[in-house]
């Protein structure tokens, strides 16, 4: 893994820092953030130094970001995916994952404390993402960071693992001894799904590219099929209780459906709600998507006796705590191939677009804690104060 450290930055003016009276809850009114002012290529991303940090709402936590990951969703949103939803809300801050320290908490937050290291992920539709020095997440979107991994390593995990968790645990309800097929096990969600299923005691097969075979086998897959060189249906023996399709094209859907036992679950990450809303607008697109999903569910239930689902990441505090436990036990990880500084966000997106990064993400490293502590000491006796 190659790491590029961020450049030092000058401490922000004292007027930018605010502190709750009688506590160490110090946070900023503005910070650096990467904005998406319009849709397009990596060149549209803008690093700005004075982006407002909103007041915390009940149950919210201000996280001083140490590392964030670049998800496929980020590059798709930048290019216009979900335009019907997000265009009226521009400029956006992209980013779902974060690892860092708690900088401030709302009064109702009980499970976390200021200064604690945490990691977590925002919902896919969040408008203020994590590409910023300070991110805001709800209490149930965060968990203490696994002590066994760095911030860079931790930032790669939550969104992908929670997406896989929702599919396997909430939808398919996988159990020990069942058979799972992961289509696209080389990507972050697929790789997380393999490890989560193995931890439960499932027998896992997966498809992936040649470069990922050794990695998915080391993660516990019992069979890895190179989809570029082998006939998947001819190579795989037997059928499965669940199929997680991270690719979601017509051919992988056909294969997944054909390889399921009756009573099994087919889950795809490529639901069509956003695409149809972009095509027809929200008032028409969402009802069309709902009708299409219902049609497929009925069709596959009566023709094949299986459950069909579009699956998305959702906040799940129980799931995130289990993900943390598995990470600390060495049973779950998402490899990080390269890191970038926040000032290199365009280069990071270019690398992701060109697929020069084998693993799904790159990480952005933020300013060192030393500068925050320096600022805090400077402003300790002369700050504006307000309650959270």
C-alpha positions as CSV (number, residue, x, y, z in Angstrom):
1,X,0.0,0.0,0.0
2,X,1.3,3.4,-1.0
3,X,0.5,6.3,1.3
4,X,0.8,10.0,0.4
5,X,0.7,12.2,3.4
6,X,-1.2,15.4,3.5
7,X,0.5,18.8,3.5
8,X,0.5,20.7,6.8
9,X,-1.9,23.6,6.9
10,X,-1.9,26.8,8.9
11,X,-4.1,26.8,12.0
12,X,-7.5,28.4,11.4
13,X,-8.3,31.7,13.0
14,X,-9.5,31.6,16.6
15,X,-12.9,33.0,15.5
16,X,-13.5,29.8,13.6
17,X,-13.3,27.7,16.7
18,X,-16.2,27.3,19.2
19,X,-16.3,25.4,22.4
20,X,-19.1,24.3,24.8
21,X,-18.6,26.0,28.1
22,X,-17.1,23.8,30.8
23,X,-16.2,21.0,28.4
24,X,-13.6,19.9,25.9
25,X,-16.1,19.7,23.1
26,X,-14.3,21.8,20.6
27,X,-15.5,22.1,17.0
28,X,-15.3,24.4,14.0
29,X,-17.8,26.6,12.3
30,X,-16.2,26.0,8.9
31,X,-13.6,23.6,7.4
32,X,-12.1,22.3,4.2
33,X,-14.3,20.2,2.1
34,X,-14.5,18.9,-1.5
35,X,-17.6,20.2,-3.2
36,X,-19.5,18.9,-6.2
37,X,-21.0,22.1,-7.8
38,X,-22.1,20.3,-10.9
39,X,-22.1,16.9,-12.4
40,X,-19.2,15.8,-14.7
41,X,-15.7,14.3,-14.6
42,X,-13.1,14.6,-11.8
43,X,-12.3,18.1,-12.9
44,X,-15.6,19.4,-11.4
45,X,-14.5,18.6,-7.9
46,X,-13.5,21.7,-5.9
47,X,-11.5,21.8,-2.7
48,X,-12.7,24.8,-0.7
49,X,-11.3,26.0,2.6
50,X,-14.2,27.7,4.2
51,X,-17.3,25.4,3.9
52,X,-19.8,25.9,6.8
53,X,-20.2,23.2,9.4
54,X,-23.9,23.0,10.4
55,X,-25.0,23.0,14.0
56,X,-25.5,19.5,15.3
57,X,-29.1,18.2,15.5
58,X,-30.2,15.8,18.3
59,X,-28.5,12.5,18.1
60,X,-25.7,13.8,15.8
61,X,-22.0,13.5,16.2
62,X,-19.2,15.7,14.7
63,X,-16.3,13.6,13.5
64,X,-12.9,15.0,12.8
65,X,-12.0,12.9,9.7
66,X,-8.7,11.2,9.6
67,X,-9.4,9.1,6.5
68,X,-12.3,8.6,4.1
69,X,-12.8,6.1,1.3
70,X,-13.8,6.6,-2.3
71,X,-16.8,4.4,-3.2
72,X,-18.1,3.5,-6.6
73,X,-21.2,5.4,-5.5
74,X,-19.1,8.6,-5.2
75,X,-17.8,8.5,-8.8
76,X,-21.3,7.6,-10.1
77,X,-22.9,10.5,-8.2
78,X,-20.2,12.8,-9.5
79,X,-21.1,11.7,-13.0
80,X,-24.8,12.4,-12.6
81,X,-26.2,9.2,-11.1
82,X,-29.3,10.2,-9.0
83,X,-29.5,13.5,-10.9
84,X,-33.2,13.8,-10.3
85,X,-32.7,13.6,-6.6
86,X,-29.4,15.5,-6.1
87,X,-29.4,18.2,-8.8
88,X,-31.7,20.5,-6.8
89,X,-29.4,20.1,-3.8
90,X,-26.1,21.1,-5.5
91,X,-23.4,21.7,-4.4
92,X,-23.0,18.4,-2.6
93,X,-20.2,16.9,-0.5
94,X,-19.5,13.4,-1.7
95,X,-18.2,10.6,0.6
96,X,-19.9,7.8,2.6
97,X,-17.2,6.3,4.8
98,X,-15.2,8.0,7.5
99,X,-12.7,7.1,10.3
100,X,-11.6,9.7,12.8
101,X,-12.2,11.1,16.3
102,X,-15.3,12.5,17.9
103,X,-15.0,16.3,18.0
104,X,-18.4,17.1,19.5
105,X,-21.7,15.4,20.3
106,X,-25.3,16.5,20.7
107,X,-26.8,16.3,24.2
108,X,-28.8,13.2,23.4
109,X,-25.8,11.1,22.3
110,X,-24.9,8.6,25.1
111,X,-22.8,5.9,23.5
112,X,-19.9,8.0,22.3
113,X,-17.6,10.6,23.9
114,X,-15.4,13.4,22.7
115,X,-12.0,12.3,21.7
116,X,-13.1,8.7,21.0
117,X,-11.9,7.1,17.8
118,X,-14.8,6.0,15.6
119,X,-15.7,4.8,12.2
120,X,-18.9,4.7,10.3
121,X,-20.9,5.4,7.1
122,X,-23.6,7.7,5.9
123,X,-26.7,6.7,4.0
124,X,-26.4,6.7,0.2
125,X,-28.7,9.8,-0.1
126,X,-26.8,12.0,2.4
127,X,-26.1,15.4,0.9
128,X,-23.3,16.4,3.3
129,X,-20.8,13.6,2.8
130,X,-17.5,12.8,4.4
131,X,-15.0,14.5,2.0
132,X,-14.3,17.1,4.6
133,X,-12.1,17.8,7.6
134,X,-15.3,17.4,9.7
135,X,-18.2,15.1,9.0
136,X,-21.6,14.9,10.7
137,X,-23.2,11.4,11.3
138,X,-25.9,10.2,13.5
139,X,-25.1,8.2,16.6
140,X,-26.3,4.9,15.0
141,X,-24.1,5.4,12.0
142,X,-21.0,5.3,14.1
143,X,-19.1,2.7,16.2
144,X,-15.8,2.8,18.1
145,X,-13.0,2.2,15.6
146,X,-11.5,-1.3,15.7
147,X,-8.3,-1.0,17.7
148,X,-6.5,-3.4,15.5
149,X,-6.6,-1.3,12.3
150,X,-5.5,2.2,11.3
151,X,-7.8,5.0,10.3
152,X,-7.0,4.3,6.7
153,X,-7.9,0.7,7.0
154,X,-11.0,1.4,9.0
155,X,-12.3,4.0,6.5
156,X,-12.5,1.3,3.8
157,X,-14.9,-1.0,5.8
158,X,-18.2,0.5,6.9
159,X,-20.2,1.3,3.8
160,X,-19.2,-1.9,1.9
161,X,-19.6,-4.1,4.9
162,X,-23.0,-2.7,5.9
163,X,-24.2,-3.1,2.3
164,X,-23.3,-6.7,2.4
165,X,-24.7,-7.1,5.9
166,X,-28.1,-5.8,4.9
167,X,-28.3,-8.2,2.0
168,X,-27.1,-11.3,3.9
169,X,-28.4,-10.8,7.4
170,X,-31.5,-8.6,6.9
171,X,-32.8,-9.9,3.6
172,X,-31.5,-13.4,3.0
173,X,-31.0,-14.2,6.8
174,X,-28.1,-16.5,6.0
175,X,-27.4,-19.3,8.5
176,X,-24.6,-21.7,9.2
177,X,-24.3,-24.5,6.6
178,X,-26.0,-22.6,3.8
179,X,-24.5,-22.1,0.4
180,X,-23.9,-18.5,-0.9
181,X,-22.8,-17.4,-4.3
182,X,-21.3,-13.9,-4.6
183,X,-21.2,-12.6,-8.1
184,X,-18.4,-10.0,-8.2
185,X,-16.4,-11.1,-5.1
186,X,-13.4,-9.0,-6.0
187,X,-15.1,-5.7,-5.3
188,X,-15.5,-4.2,-1.8
189,X,-19.1,-5.3,-1.2
190,X,-18.5,-8.7,-2.6
191,X,-15.3,-9.2,-0.6
192,X,-17.0,-8.1,2.6
193,X,-19.9,-10.5,1.9
194,X,-17.5,-13.4,1.5
195,X,-16.0,-12.7,4.9
196,X,-19.3,-12.1,6.7
197,X,-20.8,-15.3,5.3
198,X,-17.7,-17.3,6.2
199,X,-17.9,-15.9,9.7
200,X,-21.5,-17.3,10.0
201,X,-20.4,-20.7,8.8
202,X,-21.7,-20.6,5.2
203,X,-20.1,-22.3,2.2
204,X,-19.2,-19.5,-0.2
205,X,-18.5,-19.6,-4.0
206,X,-17.7,-16.4,-5.9
207,X,-16.9,-15.0,-9.4
208,X,-14.2,-12.5,-9.9
209,X,-11.3,-11.5,-12.2
210,X,-8.1,-13.4,-12.3
211,X,-6.2,-10.9,-10.2
212,X,-8.7,-11.3,-7.3
213,X,-8.7,-15.1,-7.1
214,X,-6.0,-15.6,-4.5
215,X,-7.4,-12.8,-2.3
216,X,-11.0,-14.2,-2.3
217,X,-9.8,-17.7,-1.6
218,X,-7.7,-16.4,1.3
219,X,-10.8,-14.7,2.6
220,X,-12.5,-18.1,2.9
221,X,-14.3,-18.7,-0.4
222,X,-14.4,-22.4,-1.2
223,X,-14.5,-21.8,-5.0
224,X,-13.5,-18.8,-7.1
225,X,-14.4,-18.7,-10.8
226,X,-12.6,-16.4,-13.2
227,X,-15.6,-15.0,-15.1
228,X,-13.3,-13.8,-17.9
229,X,-12.1,-17.4,-18.7
230,X,-14.6,-19.8,-17.4
231,X,-18.3,-20.7,-18.0
232,X,-19.8,-20.0,-14.6
233,X,-22.8,-22.3,-14.9
234,X,-20.6,-25.1,-16.2
235,X,-18.0,-24.9,-13.5
236,X,-20.3,-24.5,-10.5
237,X,-21.6,-27.6,-8.9
238,X,-25.0,-27.6,-7.1
239,X,-27.3,-24.8,-6.3
240,X,-27.3,-22.0,-3.6
241,X,-29.5,-20.8,-0.8
242,X,-28.7,-17.1,-1.6
243,X,-27.0,-15.2,-4.4
244,X,-25.6,-11.7,-4.0
245,X,-25.1,-10.1,-7.4
246,X,-22.8,-7.0,-7.1
247,X,-22.7,-6.6,-10.9
248,X,-26.4,-6.6,-11.6
249,X,-26.5,-6.8,-15.4
250,X,-29.0,-9.0,-17.3
251,X,-26.5,-11.9,-17.8
252,X,-25.5,-12.1,-14.1
253,X,-29.1,-11.9,-13.0
254,X,-30.0,-14.8,-15.3
255,X,-27.1,-16.9,-14.0
256,X,-27.9,-16.1,-10.4
257,X,-31.6,-17.0,-10.8
258,X,-30.7,-20.3,-12.5
259,X,-28.3,-21.3,-9.7
260,X,-30.8,-20.7,-6.8
261,X,-32.6,-23.4,-4.8
262,X,-36.4,-22.9,-4.5
263,X,-37.0,-20.8,-1.5
264,X,-33.6,-19.0,-2.1
265,X,-32.9,-15.3,-2.2
266,X,-31.5,-13.3,-5.2
267,X,-30.2,-9.9,-4.2
268,X,-28.8,-7.3,-6.6
269,X,-27.0,-4.0,-5.7
270,X,-28.1,-2.5,-9.0
271,X,-31.7,-1.5,-8.3
272,X,-33.3,0.7,-10.9
273,X,-35.0,3.3,-8.8
274,X,-32.4,6.0,-9.3
275,X,-31.9,5.3,-13.0
276,X,-35.6,5.3,-13.8
277,X,-36.0,8.5,-11.8
278,X,-33.2,10.1,-13.8
279,X,-34.8,9.0,-17.0
280,X,-38.4,10.0,-16.3
281,X,-38.2,12.4,-13.3
282,X,-39.1,11.5,-9.7
283,X,-42.9,11.7,-10.0
284,X,-42.9,9.1,-12.8
285,X,-39.6,7.3,-12.2
286,X,-40.2,6.1,-8.6
287,X,-43.7,4.6,-9.3
288,X,-42.3,2.9,-12.5
289,X,-39.4,1.5,-10.4
290,X,-41.8,0.2,-7.7
291,X,-44.0,-1.4,-10.4
292,X,-40.9,-3.1,-12.0
293,X,-39.7,-4.4,-8.7
294,X,-43.1,-5.8,-7.8
295,X,-43.4,-7.4,-11.3
296,X,-40.0,-9.1,-10.9
297,X,-40.8,-10.3,-7.4
298,X,-44.0,-11.9,-8.6
299,X,-42.5,-13.3,-11.7
300,X,-39.5,-15.0,-9.9
301,X,-41.6,-16.2,-7.0
302,X,-44.2,-18.0,-9.2
303,X,-41.7,-19.2,-11.9
304,X,-38.8,-20.2,-9.7
305,X,-40.0,-20.1,-6.1
306,X,-37.4,-17.6,-5.1
307,X,-37.3,-14.1,-3.4
308,X,-36.0,-11.2,-5.5
309,X,-34.7,-8.0,-3.9
310,X,-32.9,-4.8,-4.6
311,X,-30.6,-4.2,-1.7
312,X,-29.0,-1.0,-0.5
313,X,-26.9,0.1,2.5
314,X,-28.8,1.4,5.5
315,X,-27.6,2.4,8.9
316,X,-27.6,-0.5,11.3
317,X,-25.9,-0.1,14.7
318,X,-26.1,-3.8,15.5
319,X,-24.5,-4.6,12.1
320,X,-21.8,-2.0,12.5
321,X,-20.9,-3.3,16.0
322,X,-20.7,-6.9,14.6
323,X,-18.5,-5.6,11.7
324,X,-16.2,-3.9,14.3
325,X,-16.0,-7.2,16.3
326,X,-15.1,-9.2,13.2
327,X,-12.5,-6.7,12.2
328,X,-10.9,-6.7,15.6
329,X,-10.9,-10.5,15.4
330,X,-9.0,-10.4,12.1
331,X,-12.0,-11.9,10.3
332,X,-12.9,-8.9,8.2
333,X,-10.9,-6.4,6.2
334,X,-11.1,-4.4,2.9
335,X,-7.6,-4.0,1.3
336,X,-6.5,-0.4,0.6
337,X,-4.3,-0.2,-2.5
338,X,-3.5,3.5,-2.5
339,X,-4.0,6.6,-0.5
340,X,-4.3,10.3,-1.6
341,X,-4.3,13.6,0.2
342,X,-7.5,15.6,0.2
343,X,-5.8,18.0,-2.3
344,X,-5.5,15.1,-4.7
345,X,-9.1,14.2,-4.8
346,X,-9.3,14.7,-8.6
347,X,-6.4,12.4,-9.2
348,X,-8.1,9.8,-6.9
349,X,-11.3,9.9,-8.9
350,X,-9.4,9.7,-12.1
351,X,-7.6,6.6,-10.9
352,X,-11.0,5.1,-9.9
353,X,-12.6,6.0,-13.2
354,X,-9.7,4.4,-15.1
355,X,-9.9,1.3,-12.9
356,X,-6.1,1.6,-12.2
357,X,-6.9,0.7,-8.5
358,X,-7.7,-3.0,-8.1
359,X,-9.5,-2.6,-4.8
360,X,-12.6,-0.4,-4.9
361,X,-11.2,2.6,-3.1
362,X,-8.6,5.1,-2.3
363,X,-8.4,7.0,0.9
364,X,-8.0,10.7,1.7
365,X,-5.8,11.6,4.7
366,X,-6.6,14.8,6.5
367,X,-4.5,17.2,8.6
368,X,-2.7,15.9,11.7
369,X,-4.3,16.0,15.1
370,X,-1.4,18.1,16.2
371,X,-2.8,21.2,14.4
372,X,-6.2,20.7,16.0
373,X,-4.7,20.5,19.5
374,X,-2.5,23.5,18.7
375,X,-5.6,25.5,17.7
376,X,-7.5,24.3,20.8
377,X,-4.7,25.5,23.1
378,X,-4.5,28.9,21.3
379,X,-8.3,29.5,21.7
380,X,-8.7,27.9,25.1
381,X,-9.4,31.2,26.9
382,X,-10.9,33.3,24.0
383,X,-13.6,31.6,22.1
384,X,-17.2,32.1,21.2
385,X,-19.4,29.7,23.1
386,X,-22.7,28.1,22.5
387,X,-24.5,25.0,23.6
388,X,-25.0,22.0,21.3
